[in-house]
Amino acid sequence: MKHQYYWLGKITLALFLVSFLFSCRTKIDRATEQSQAIAQEQQKEPTISYADLIIKEQSDYVMIPVNVEESNRDQGSILDSSRYYKENSSLLYNLIFYRKQDGETHLLLDKKAIINTYEWIETKSAGKPPTRVWLYRIIDQDTNKDKKLDSQDAVIGYISDVSGKNLQQVTPQNTKVLNWVVLPSQNAVFIRIIKDSNGDNKFTSADKTNFVRVSLEQPKMGTEIISESIEQKIKSYLK
């Protein structure tokens, strides 16, 4: 009887070991398959497409929007809608500038970024040649640290000349451009921004808004219009 128990124990142990090893092997195979799937996903070439030409008769350049298909993006990462961006379709990653006379081409951006919107701005004043620039809203920093660029990140204002060169940042870091108004008589643009004033890496109603004034003749980082002292005075009148 003891002999039978002995062999029964041996068989049970062997079956347990076989089952355990099979289970471990299955887990390893699954982990390997998942790793391979992730690696293949990362190695996929982006699907690039080119939108309709943007032609301005006043400019020597034709613009070609560079889109990248993003069919698997999360719903929460959809950018603000505009006439240059179709929801759930593609994202504008760059612009090619093509010179009409000789075919010289160059890119607007030399880094990964998303161009949220862009607008042609032209101002005229007596006795002066017209001022013409492109004004962009660009997402180029992962400000909320979620390892992707989307509408939850900062949206920075940039200005370039009509050739797409001399690109200049005109709104502060860690802010989001909301809208703007062009003042032709001053040859300037007033840009409304929201700042991550509470430092939570988000842009919400709890954050402060302000305006920056930017010269269109000599674009550079805009100066905030509403100072801290003015805001404190406003608050004191409300007490």
C-alpha positions, 0 to 999 in steps of 0.5 A: 500500500505504501508503495502505491502511495509513493508512486501515486505521489510521484505521478501527481508531482510530475503532472503538477510540474508538467502543468506548471511548465506548460502554464509558464510557457504559455505566458512566455509565448503570450508575452513574446507575441505582445512584445512582437506586436508592439514592436511591429506597431512601432516600426510601421511607417506613418501614412503621409498624404498631401492636402490641396495646394494653398495658393496666394497670388501675393506670395511667390510660394505655394504651400503643400500641407503634409498630413499624417493619418491617425486613425487609431488616435484616442477620442480624447486627443482630437484637436480643436476643429478648424477648416484646415483639420478634419476630425478623425481623419488626419493631422497636419504635421508640416507645410512644404513651401514651393517657390513658383519661379524655380521650384525650390522647396523647404519645410516650415518645421524641422521637428515633430509637431502638429499644426493646429491652424494657420492663417494668412495675415495682411495689413496695409498702411499709406505710404508703406508696402503691405505687411504679409505673414503667416500666423500659426497655432502649433503643438510642439511640446508634451506639456501634460507628460502623457507621451503624445502631442494633442489638444491637451498640450500647450498650443503656441503661436508662431509667425513666419514670413510668406516664404515659410522662413524666419519662424518666430515664437510669439506666445509664451511657453506652457500657454494655449492660444485661444484666438486673435484679433489683427489691428491694421492701424498698429500693424499688430496682432493681439493674441488671447492666451490661457496660462497653466497658472496653477501648474497642474499641466492642464488648461482649464477655467481655473487658469488665468487668461491674458492678451499679448501684443505682437508686432507684425513688422518685427515679430518676437515674443509678445508682451502680456497686456494685463499686468499682475498689479492691474489684476490685483487692483481689479480683485480689490474692487470686488471685495 
